[in-house]
Structure formats: structure tokens, C-alpha cells
């Protein structure tokens, strides 16, 4: 191998390794995360999009089981409502999903969010002391929390909402809502392949 190529590869490897280590969040940041939140307001970077969400967890004693002919549990009902397949005891349901664009409500029909379960809201109540405002690692850490995020498209014509949900085998899925100003809603869920 030529010396110039070796030096270039060595330098790149060191830079990538150093950047990866520097990008990792500090362990003590995870201790600040609150996971028992049931309400959250997400705002876009520009501030003109707002999403107010609220979760509810049906009390286990109020759930009634649905069973198939063999007697196996196929799902649950709660207060006369058939709960989604992913909703079992201890799982959350979306109770409120209020979206606003420039202060005006855009109705996202119940059918686009009430059939989903298992979402959580992670927040960090206070910024750690002695942390510089320009610490991009901390901002990346905040961006990795599981909570709804709202973004405006580059042309300003559509809004995107993303919310990551934990799945089995330490996996996760991402649900996305694309919303136009007129109220047209598309929903998509992506779950990468996992090992189990």
C-alpha cells in the first residue's frame, strides 16, 4: 500500500472513531429522562406548527378479554371500545391528537391515531447545570428521546409528524403523519427488520 493512501485511511479512521465517541450521550443525561408523561406539546422549529397529544393507560381491572374459539386471548375491550391489537394491559392509547397550523386547528380524524397503542413520551425537565448552550451532543441526545416531533416541509406546503414507538426485541418503529394545510392526512408506519 502506498504511504499516502495509508495515511489518508488512518486519518479518516481516527476522525470517524473520535466523532463516534464524542457523539455518544453522557450516561448521566439518561438519568434526567422522565418517562411517565401523559401530555406533551410538540412545536416545529419555525414555531408555526403545534401538536398537543395526551395518552391514557386503561386500568387493568377495567379491561375485558376477547377470545377466539379455542379460548386464546385475541385482544381487549375497554368501556365498550375494541382496543387495537397492540394494546394489552399497561399499554398506552392516544387520547388526544390536536394539531394546529399558524394557530388554526387542522382536524386529524380519530381514525388516524386512536387505533395506535404503545407510544410513550420521554422528556428532560431541566437542562443539566454546567452544560454549554452550544453542546451539540446534548441537542442530539434530546432529538433521540421518544416523543412526537413536528416539522414543516421545505416548501411550506406540508407538515410531518414523527413518533417512535418501542417494539419487541429492543426494536422500534416510526409512525409518520403527513398533513396538508387543507387537512389531507396520510399515515405511514416503518419498522426495520430485527433479529427475533
Secondary structure, 3 states (H helix, E strand, C coil): CCHHHHHHHHHHHHHHHHHHHHHCCCHHHHCCEECCCCEEEEECCCCCEEEEEEEEECCHHHEEEEECCCCCEEEEEECCEECCCCCCCCCEEEEEEEEEECCEEECCCHHHCCCCECCCCCEECCCCCCCCCCCHHHHHHHHCCCCCEEEECCCCCEEEEEEEEEECCCEEEEEEEEEECCCCEEEEEEECCCCC
